[in-house]
Amino acid sequence: MITVDARGFACPEPVIRTKKALDGAGADEVVEVLVDNEISLANVSKFGNDAGAKVTTKKVADGHFRVLLELGESRSSQKETDQRTIAVIDSETMGEGSEELGKVLMKGFVYALSQLDVLPDKVLFYNGGAKLTCTGSDSLEDLQYMEGEGVDIMTCGTCLDFFELKEGLAVGQITNMYSIVEAMNSADHIIKP
């Protein structure tokens, strides 16, 4: 049995730790995941089901849950493709309602994007999203990791000028709107938060 202690971690970390454990597990191995909230319980359980595992959950105590994932022989696997996928990010926040929550969600989105089995070919940043590629961004480490793995990180130069951030660009390269449109037009899949 492989045990993953994901207590104390915010989304998407429990799912990512579970994925890494499943990737390293043998065909008949059981993965035990410990979480400390119902949202993580639901997210890990759904991920396990989507991965083809038999999922069993148990509430151990208040704020302590156990998820067992049994892989078996009929485990589904992600297909690698030769299709072009890009991500486009146009804001430093994700969703509407709370700016503070939106920043937390965007940091989680960029981190989850960096943990995909098949990384996107490009990540394009424009408007407020340009701030994520600059000094002081909470997402720099994840973006630098993706760039190191061959992902093109491209930020709109007009946007950097508008926000007076051109000197602060810390990852990737400056691009223009024509190149952004061209990349989006030639992509097979576009990921947008």
Accessible surface in RSA format (square Angstrom, percent):
REM  Atomic radii and reference values for relative SASA: ProtOr
REM  Chains: A
REM  Algorithm: Lee & Richards
REM  Probe-radius: 1.40
REM  Slices: 20
REM RES _ NUM      All-atoms   Total-Side   Main-Chain    Non-polar    All polar
REM                ABS   REL    ABS   REL    ABS   REL    ABS   REL    ABS   REL
RES MET A   1   131.83  68.3  64.66  42.8  67.17 159.9  54.81  46.6  77.02 102.0
RES ILE A   2    49.35  28.1  45.75  34.1   3.60   8.7  49.35  35.5   0.00   0.0
RES THR A   3    75.50  53.7  46.39  47.0  29.11  69.4  32.58  43.8  42.92  64.9
RES VAL A   4    15.83  10.4  12.41  11.2   3.42   8.2  15.83  13.8   0.00   0.0
RES ASP A   5    67.22  47.1  54.30  54.0  12.92  30.6  27.29  64.2  39.92  39.8
RES ALA A   6     0.77   0.7   0.00   0.0   0.77   1.8   0.00   0.0   0.77   2.1
RES ARG A   7    93.03  39.1  78.77  40.2  14.26  33.9  24.61  33.6  68.42  41.5
RES GLY A   8    68.42  84.4   0.00   N/A  68.42  84.4  36.32  99.7  32.10  71.9
RES PHE A   9    74.10  37.1  68.42  42.4   5.68  14.8  70.89  43.0   3.21   9.2
RES ALA A  10    78.57  72.2  59.41  91.7  19.15  43.6  68.77  96.8   9.80  26.0
RES CYS A  11    83.51  63.2  60.24  67.2  23.27  54.7  23.67  60.0  59.84  64.5
RES PRO A  12    23.54  17.2  23.08  21.0   0.46   1.7  23.54  19.4   0.00   0.0
RES GLU A  13    33.53  19.3  33.53  25.4   0.00   0.0  12.10  23.4  21.43  17.5
RES PRO A  14     2.97   2.2   2.97   2.7   0.00   0.0   2.97   2.4   0.00   0.0
RES VAL A  15    33.18  21.8  33.18  30.0   0.00   0.0  33.18  28.8   0.00   0.0
RES ILE A  16    11.50   6.5  11.19   8.3   0.31   0.8  11.50   8.3   0.00   0.0
RES ARG A  17    86.92  36.5  82.77  42.2   4.15   9.9  15.87  21.7  71.05  43.1
RES THR A  18     0.00   0.0   0.00   0.0   0.00   0.0   0.00   0.0   0.00   0.0
RES LYS A  19    34.07  16.6  34.07  20.9   0.00   0.0  29.56  26.6   4.51   4.8
RES LYS A  20   120.81  58.9 109.24  67.0  11.58  27.6  72.29  65.1  48.53  51.7
RES ALA A  21    13.84  12.7   3.69   5.7  10.15  23.1  13.18  18.6   0.66   1.7
RES LEU A  22     2.08   1.2   2.08   1.5   0.00   0.0   2.08   1.5   0.00   0.0
RES ASP A  23    83.09  58.2  53.06  52.8  30.03  71.0  28.14  66.2  54.95  54.8
RES GLY A  24    65.12  80.3   0.00   N/A  65.12  80.3  35.29  96.8  29.83  66.8
RES ALA A  25    12.46  11.5   0.00   0.0  12.46  28.4   0.28   0.4  12.18  32.3
RES GLY A  26    37.13  45.8   0.00   N/A  37.13  45.8  35.17  96.5   1.96   4.4
RES ALA A  27    54.54  50.2  37.17  57.4  17.38  39.5  44.13  62.1  10.42  27.6
RES ASP A  28   111.27  77.9  83.31  82.9  27.96  66.1  38.76  91.2  72.52  72.3
RES GLU A  29    58.11  33.4  50.36  38.1   7.75  18.5  18.92  36.6  39.19  32.0
RES VAL A  30    38.04  25.0  36.23  32.8   1.81   4.4  36.23  31.5   1.81   4.9
RES VAL A  31     0.00   0.0   0.00   0.0   0.00   0.0   0.00   0.0   0.00   0.0
RES GLU A  32    24.85  14.3  24.85  18.8   0.00   0.0   0.00   0.0  24.85  20.3
RES VAL A  33     0.00   0.0   0.00   0.0   0.00   0.0   0.00   0.0   0.00   0.0
RES LEU A  34    25.36  14.1  25.36  18.1   0.00   0.0  25.36  17.8   0.00   0.0
RES VAL A  35     0.15   0.1   0.15   0.1   0.00   0.0   0.15   0.1   0.00   0.0
RES ASP A  36    48.62  34.1  36.74  36.6  11.88  28.1  14.63  34.4  33.99  33.9
RES ASN A  37    55.44  38.2  51.39  49.7   4.05   9.7  33.96  81.7  21.49  20.8
RES GLU A  38   118.32  67.9 111.22  84.1   7.10  16.9  35.89  69.4  82.43  67.3
RES ILE A  39   125.40  71.4 122.31  91.1   3.10   7.5 125.30  90.2   0.11   0.3
RES SER A  40     6.82   5.8   5.77   7.7   1.06   2.4   1.46   3.1   5.36   7.5
RES LEU A  41    32.41  18.0  32.41  23.2   0.00   0.0  32.41  22.8   0.00   0.0
RES ALA A  42    60.78  55.9  50.21  77.5  10.57  24.0  57.36  80.8   3.41   9.0
RES ASN A  43    50.45  34.8  45.28  43.8   5.18  12.5   8.41  20.3  42.04  40.6
RES VAL A  44     0.00   0.0   0.00   0.0   0.00   0.0   0.00   0.0   0.00   0.0
RES SER A  45    17.76  15.0  17.76  23.7   0.00   0.0  17.04  36.3   0.72   1.0
RES LYS A  46   130.07  63.5 126.33  77.5   3.73   8.9 101.91  91.7  28.16  30.0
RES PHE A  47    50.20  25.1  46.83  29.0   3.36   8.8  49.67  30.1   0.53   1.5
RES GLY A  48     0.00   0.0   0.00   N/A   0.00   0.0   0.00   0.0   0.00   0.0
RES ASN A  49    90.26  62.2  72.92  70.5  17.35  41.8  22.21  53.4  68.05  65.8
RES ASP A  50    91.19  63.9  64.08  63.8  27.10  64.1  31.12  73.2  60.07  59.9
RES ALA A  51    16.94  15.6  10.19  15.7   6.75  15.4  16.76  23.6   0.18   0.5
RES GLY A  52    29.93  36.9   0.00   N/A  29.93  36.9  18.23  50.0  11.71  26.2
RES ALA A  53     8.38   7.7   0.00   0.0   8.38  19.1   0.54   0.8   7.84  20.8
RES LYS A  54   136.65  66.7 126.03  77.3  10.62  25.3  85.05  76.6  51.60  55.0
RES VAL A  55    35.23  23.2   6.65   6.0  28.59  68.9   6.65   5.8  28.59  77.5
RES THR A  56    61.86  44.0  57.38  58.2   4.48  10.7  53.43  71.8   8.44  12.8
RES THR A  57    66.48  47.3  42.23  42.8  24.24  57.8  11.27  15.1  55.21  83.5
RES LYS A  58   126.86  61.9 119.79  73.5   7.07  16.8  72.56  65.3  54.29  57.8
RES LYS A  59   119.33  58.2  94.78  58.2  24.56  58.5  53.60  48.2  65.73  70.0
RES VAL A  60    72.37  47.6  45.01  40.8  27.35  65.9  46.37  40.3  26.00  70.5
RES ALA A  61    53.64  49.3  42.78  66.0  10.86  24.7  53.64  75.5   0.00   0.0
RES ASP A  62   130.14  91.2 104.00 103.5  26.15  61.8  39.22  92.3  90.93  90.7
RES GLY A  63    40.27  49.7   0.00   N/A  40.27  49.7  23.74  65.2  16.53  37.0
RES HIS A  64    44.75  24.5  44.75  31.1   0.00   0.0  30.87  31.8  13.88  16.1
RES PHE A  65    11.79   5.9  11.79   7.3   0.00   0.0  11.79   7.1   0.00   0.0
RES ARG A  66    67.10  28.2  66.49  33.9   0.61   1.4   8.00  10.9  59.10  35.8
RES VAL A  67     0.00   0.0   0.00   0.0   0.00   0.0   0.00   0.0   0.00   0.0
RES LEU A  68    35.72  19.9  35.64  25.5   0.08   0.2  35.64  25.0   0.08   0.2
RES LEU A  69     0.00   0.0   0.00   0.0   0.00   0.0   0.00   0.0   0.00   0.0
RES GLU A  70    65.54  37.6  62.98  47.6   2.56   6.1  13.26  25.6  52.28  42.7
RES LEU A  71     3.92   2.2   0.01   0.0   3.91   9.8   0.10   0.1   3.82  10.3
RES GLY A  72    32.00  39.5   0.00   N/A  32.00  39.5  28.89  79.3   3.11   7.0
RES GLU A  73   138.82  79.7 107.04  81.0  31.78  75.7  62.01 119.9  76.81  62.7
RES SER A  74    99.47  84.1  75.23 100.4  24.24  55.8  57.73 122.9  41.74  58.5
RES ARG A  75    79.69  33.5  56.09  28.6  23.60  56.2  23.53  32.2  56.15  34.0
RES SER A  76    62.45  52.8  45.40  60.6  17.05  39.3  48.69 103.7  13.76  19.3
RES SER A  77    97.54  82.4  72.23  96.4  25.30  58.3  47.06 100.2  50.47  70.7
RES GLN A  78   108.35  60.6  74.75  54.6  33.60  80.0  41.42  88.2  66.93  50.8
RES LYS A  79   172.05  83.9 155.87  95.6  16.18  38.5 104.67  94.2  67.38  71.8
RES GLU A  80   146.19  83.9 117.53  88.9  28.66  68.2  44.21  85.5 101.98  83.3
RES THR A  81    80.35  57.1  51.14  51.9  29.20  69.6  50.06  67.2  30.29  45.8
RES ASP A  82   142.62  99.9 108.95 108.4  33.67  79.6  50.46 118.7  92.16  91.9
RES GLN A  83    84.06  47.0  71.06  51.9  13.00  31.0  10.43  22.2  73.63  55.8
RES ARG A  84    89.92  37.8  89.87  45.8   0.05   0.1  47.28  64.6  42.64  25.8
RES THR A  85    29.05  20.7  29.04  29.4   0.01   0.0  16.50  22.2  12.54  19.0
RES ILE A  86     0.00   0.0   0.00   0.0   0.00   0.0   0.00   0.0   0.00   0.0
RES ALA A  87     0.00   0.0   0.00   0.0   0.00   0.0   0.00   0.0   0.00   0.0
RES VAL A  88     0.24   0.2   0.24   0.2   0.00   0.0   0.24   0.2   0.00   0.0
RES ILE A  89     0.04   0.0   0.04   0.0   0.00   0.0   0.04   0.0   0.00   0.0
RES ASP A  90    47.20  33.1  40.41  40.2   6.80  16.1   4.22   9.9  42.98  42.9
RES SER A  91    34.92  29.5  34.23  45.7   0.69   1.6  21.43  45.6  13.49  18.9
RES GLU A  92    43.75  25.1  41.45  31.4   2.30   5.5   7.58  14.7  36.17  29.5
RES THR A  93    27.51  19.6  23.48  23.8   4.03   9.6   6.45   8.7  21.06  31.8
RES MET A  94    56.65  29.3  52.68  34.9   3.97   9.4  52.59  44.7   4.07   5.4
RES GLY A  95    59.64  73.5   0.00   N/A  59.64  73.5  36.46 100.1  23.18  51.9
RES GLU A  96   182.41 104.7 140.62 106.4  41.79  99.5  59.77 115.6 122.64 100.1
RES GLY A  97    85.65 105.6   0.00   N/A  85.65 105.6  39.36 108.0  46.29 103.7
RES SER A  98    53.34  45.1  40.26  53.7  13.08  30.1  33.87  72.1  19.47  27.3
RES GLU A  99   118.06  67.8 102.37  77.5  15.69  37.4  42.93  83.0  75.13  61.3
RES GLU A 100   140.04  80.4 131.26  99.3   8.78  20.9  50.36  97.4  89.68  73.2
RES LEU A 101    96.57  53.8  93.65  67.0   2.92   7.3  95.59  67.1   0.98   2.6
RES GLY A 102     1.72   2.1   0.00   N/A   1.72   2.1   1.49   4.1   0.23   0.5
RES LYS A 103    94.02  45.9  88.10  54.1   5.92  14.1  45.19  40.7  48.83  52.0
RES VAL A 104    92.36  60.8  86.15  78.0   6.21  15.0  89.07  77.4   3.29   8.9
RES LEU A 105    80.82  45.0  75.89  54.3   4.93  12.4  78.09  54.8   2.74   7.4
RES MET A 106     2.71   1.4   2.71   1.8   0.00   0.0   2.71   2.3   0.00   0.0
RES LYS A 107    90.53  44.2  89.20  54.7   1.34   3.2  60.83  54.8  29.71  31.6
RES GLY A 108    13.82  17.0   0.00   N/A  13.82  17.0  13.24  36.3   0.57   1.3
RES PHE A 109    35.02  17.5  27.69  17.1   7.33  19.1  33.33  20.2   1.69   4.8
RES VAL A 110     0.21   0.1   0.21   0.2   0.00   0.0   0.21   0.2   0.00   0.0
RES TYR A 111    46.27  21.6  46.27  26.3   0.00   0.0  36.94  27.8   9.34  11.5
RES ALA A 112    34.84  32.0  32.00  49.4   2.83   6.4  32.53  45.8   2.30   6.1
RES LEU A 113     5.89   3.3   3.09   2.2   2.80   7.0   5.54   3.9   0.35   1.0
RES SER A 114     3.00   2.5   0.38   0.5   2.62   6.0   0.00   0.0   3.00   4.2
RES GLN A 115    43.19  24.2  28.74  21.0  14.45  34.4   7.34  15.6  35.85  27.2
RES LEU A 116    75.40  42.0  65.35  46.8  10.04  25.2  66.74  46.9   8.66  23.3
RES ASP A 117    77.40  54.2  43.70  43.5  33.70  79.7  20.95  49.3  56.45  56.3
RES VAL A 118    56.56  37.2  45.04  40.8  11.53  27.8  47.71  41.5   8.85  24.0
RES LEU A 119    38.51  21.4  22.28  15.9  16.24  40.8  22.28  15.6  16.24  43.7
RES PRO A 120     3.34   2.4   0.35   0.3   2.99  10.9   1.04   0.9   2.30  14.3
RES ASP A 121    57.26  40.1  48.48  48.3   8.78  20.8  12.35  29.1  44.91  44.8
RES LYS A 122    35.45  17.3  35.45  21.7   0.00   0.0   8.94   8.0  26.51  28.2
RES VAL A 123     0.00   0.0   0.00   0.0   0.00   0.0   0.00   0.0   0.00   0.0
RES LEU A 124     0.09   0.0   0.09   0.1   0.00   0.0   0.09   0.1   0.00   0.0
RES PHE A 125     0.00   0.0   0.00   0.0   0.00   0.0   0.00   0.0   0.00   0.0
RES TYR A 126    42.73  19.9  42.73  24.3   0.00   0.0  30.28  22.8  12.45  15.3
RES ASN A 127    89.80  61.9  86.73  83.8   3.07   7.4  10.92  26.3  78.89  76.2
RES GLY A 128    12.00  14.8   0.00   N/A  12.00  14.8  11.22  30.8   0.78   1.8
RES GLY A 129     0.00   0.0   0.00   N/A   0.00   0.0   0.00   0.0   0.00   0.0
RES ALA A 130     0.00   0.0   0.00   0.0   0.00   0.0   0.00   0.0   0.00   0.0
RES LYS A 131    69.64  34.0  62.53  38.4   7.10  16.9  26.86  24.2  42.78  45.6
RES LEU A 132    16.97   9.4  16.97  12.1   0.00   0.0  16.97  11.9   0.00   0.0
RES THR A 133     0.00   0.0   0.00   0.0   0.00   0.0   0.00   0.0   0.00   0.0
RES CYS A 134     3.42   2.6   3.42   3.8   0.00   0.0   3.42   8.7   0.00   0.0
RES THR A 135   108.64  77.3  86.45  87.6  22.18  52.9  70.23  94.3  38.40  58.1
RES GLY A 136    69.11  85.2   0.00   N/A  69.11  85.2  41.29 113.3  27.81  62.3
RES SER A 137    22.31  18.9   0.50   0.7  21.81  50.2  10.29  21.9  12.02  16.8
RES ASP A 138   107.84  75.5  86.90  86.5  20.95  49.5  18.07  42.5  89.77  89.5
RES SER A 139     1.32   1.1   1.20   1.6   0.12   0.3   0.06   0.1   1.26   1.8
RES LEU A 140    28.14  15.7  27.67  19.8   0.47   1.2  27.67  19.4   0.47   1.3
RES GLU A 141   140.86  80.9 136.36 103.2   4.50  10.7  50.34  97.4  90.52  73.9
RES ASP A 142    18.15  12.7  17.81  17.7   0.34   0.8   0.44   1.0  17.71  17.7
RES LEU A 143     0.08   0.0   0.08   0.1   0.00   0.0   0.08   0.1   0.00   0.0
RES GLN A 144    85.22  47.7  76.73  56.1   8.49  20.2  26.62  56.7  58.60  44.4
RES TYR A 145   107.08  50.0  96.30  54.8  10.78  28.0  71.05  53.4  36.03  44.4
RES MET A 146     0.00   0.0   0.00   0.0   0.00   0.0   0.00   0.0   0.00   0.0
RES GLU A 147    73.52  42.2  63.02  47.7  10.50  25.0  21.87  42.3  51.65  42.2
RES GLY A 148    68.11  84.0   0.00   N/A  68.11  84.0  36.33  99.7  31.78  71.2
RES GLU A 149   103.85  59.6  71.41  54.0  32.44  77.2   7.07  13.7  96.78  79.0
RES GLY A 150    61.73  76.1   0.00   N/A  61.73  76.1  37.81 103.7  23.93  53.6
RES VAL A 151     6.45   4.2   3.24   2.9   3.21   7.7   3.77   3.3   2.68   7.3
RES ASP A 152    56.43  39.5  54.20  53.9   2.23   5.3   4.19   9.9  52.24  52.1
RES ILE A 153     1.31   0.7   0.00   0.0   1.31   3.2   0.00   0.0   1.31   3.6
RES MET A 154    25.36  13.1  25.36  16.8   0.00   0.0  24.27  20.6   1.09   1.4
RES THR A 155     0.02   0.0   0.02   0.0   0.00   0.0   0.00   0.0   0.02   0.0
RES CYS A 156     3.09   2.3   3.09   3.4   0.00   0.0   0.00   0.0   3.09   3.3
RES GLY A 157     7.08   8.7   0.00   N/A   7.08   8.7   7.08  19.4   0.00   0.0
RES THR A 158   107.36  76.4 100.29 101.7   7.07  16.8  66.21  88.9  41.15  62.2
RES CYS A 159    16.16  12.2  13.47  15.0   2.70   6.3   2.84   7.2  13.32  14.4
RES LEU A 160     0.00   0.0   0.00   0.0   0.00   0.0   0.00   0.0   0.00   0.0
RES ASP A 161    77.73  54.4  63.73  63.4  13.99  33.1  27.15  63.9  50.57  50.4
RES PHE A 162   161.17  80.6 133.72  82.8  27.45  71.4 143.56  87.0  17.62  50.4
RES PHE A 163    56.07  28.1  36.34  22.5  19.74  51.4  41.91  25.4  14.16  40.5
RES GLU A 164   159.04  91.3 127.05  96.1  31.99  76.2  48.84  94.5 110.20  90.0
RES LEU A 165    47.88  26.7  46.23  33.1   1.65   4.2  47.88  33.6   0.00   0.0
RES LYS A 166    83.97  41.0  73.68  45.2  10.29  24.5  38.65  34.8  45.32  48.3
RES GLU A 167   174.24 100.0 141.22 106.8  33.03  78.6  71.58 138.5 102.66  83.8
RES GLY A 168    19.93  24.6   0.00   N/A  19.93  24.6  17.76  48.7   2.16   4.8
RES LEU A 169    42.96  23.9  17.98  12.9  24.98  62.8  17.98  12.6  24.98  67.2
RES ALA A 170    38.38  35.3  12.28  19.0  26.10  59.4  21.91  30.9  16.47  43.6
RES VAL A 171     6.60   4.3   0.09   0.1   6.51  15.7   5.42   4.7   1.18   3.2
RES GLY A 172    25.55  31.5   0.00   N/A  25.55  31.5   1.74   4.8  23.81  53.3
RES GLN A 173   101.11  56.5  97.70  71.4   3.41   8.1  27.05  57.6  74.06  56.2
RES ILE A 174    77.06  43.8  53.09  39.6  23.96  57.8  53.09  38.2  23.96  65.0
RES THR A 175    12.59   9.0   2.68   2.7   9.91  23.6   7.39   9.9   5.21   7.9
RES ASN A 176    80.97  55.8  77.27  74.7   3.70   8.9  39.46  95.0  41.51  40.1
RES MET A 177    98.09  50.8  93.33  61.8   4.76  11.3  81.29  69.1  16.79  22.3
RES TYR A 178   158.94  74.2 150.86  85.8   8.09  21.0 116.55  87.6  42.39  52.3
RES SER A 179    31.96  27.0  29.10  38.8   2.86   6.6   7.43  15.8  24.53  34.4
RES ILE A 180     2.15   1.2   2.07   1.5   0.09   0.2   2.15   1.5   0.00   0.0
RES VAL A 181    83.11  54.7  82.16  74.4   0.95   2.3  82.75  71.9   0.35   1.0
RES GLU A 182    93.03  53.4  88.28  66.8   4.75  11.3  32.11  62.1  60.92  49.7
RES ALA A 183     6.87   6.3   2.98   4.6   3.89   8.8   6.50   9.2   0.37   1.0
RES MET A 184    60.12  31.1  53.90  35.7   6.22  14.8  46.98  39.9  13.14  17.4
RES ASN A 185   128.49  88.6  99.38  96.0  29.11  70.1  18.81  45.3 109.68 106.0
RES SER A 186    60.82  51.4  38.89  51.9  21.93  50.5  43.61  92.9  17.21  24.1
RES ALA A 187    19.26  17.7   0.00   0.0  19.26  43.8   0.00   0.0  19.26  51.0
RES ASP A 188    82.40  57.7  52.98  52.7  29.42  69.6   9.83  23.1  72.57  72.4
RES HIS A 189    95.51  52.2  90.20  62.7   5.32  13.6  66.45  68.5  29.06  33.8
RES ILE A 190    78.38  44.6  45.87  34.2  32.51  78.4  45.87  33.0  32.51  88.2
RES ILE A 191    52.79  30.0  49.24  36.7   3.55   8.6  52.79  38.0   0.00   0.0
RES LYS A 192   104.61  51.0  74.43  45.7  30.18  71.9  54.59  49.1  50.02  53.3
RES PRO A 193    43.07  31.4   3.21   2.9  39.86 144.9  22.99  19.0  20.08 124.8
END  Absolute sums over single chains surface
CHAIN  1 A    10630.9       8202.8       2428.1       5594.7       5036.3
END  Absolute sums over all chains
TOTAL         10630.9       8202.8       2428.1       5594.7       5036.3
